[in-house]
Amino acid sequence: MTTKTLVIVGKEDSSDNLRVADYFREHSDARIIEIPGADHMVNLTHPEKLYHHINGFIKK
């Protein structure tokens, strides 16, 4: 069984979190979204973009 996975990171997030996103990109079929100009607190700094991507992912 597989589970749809969405990974959202801020493009300006710490290098550790960006490496985790790269790992998922290379080792799974997860959908990876990088929000330009966002850091670790994407939900606070870019909520409209975050919710747009989550809603699009859920509706597919």
C-alpha positions, 0 to 999 in steps of 0.5 A: 500500500502507498500513501500520498505524501506532501512535503512543504518547506520554505525555500529559506528554511534551514539546510537540514529541512531542505535535505529532508525534502531532497531525501523524499524527492530522491527516495519516494514519490512524494510531492515536494513544494518549496515556497519561495521567500519562506523559512521554517514558519511557512504557515505563519509567513505564507499561509495563503500559499500553504493552504493553496498547495494543501487544498490542491493536494487533497483534491487530487 
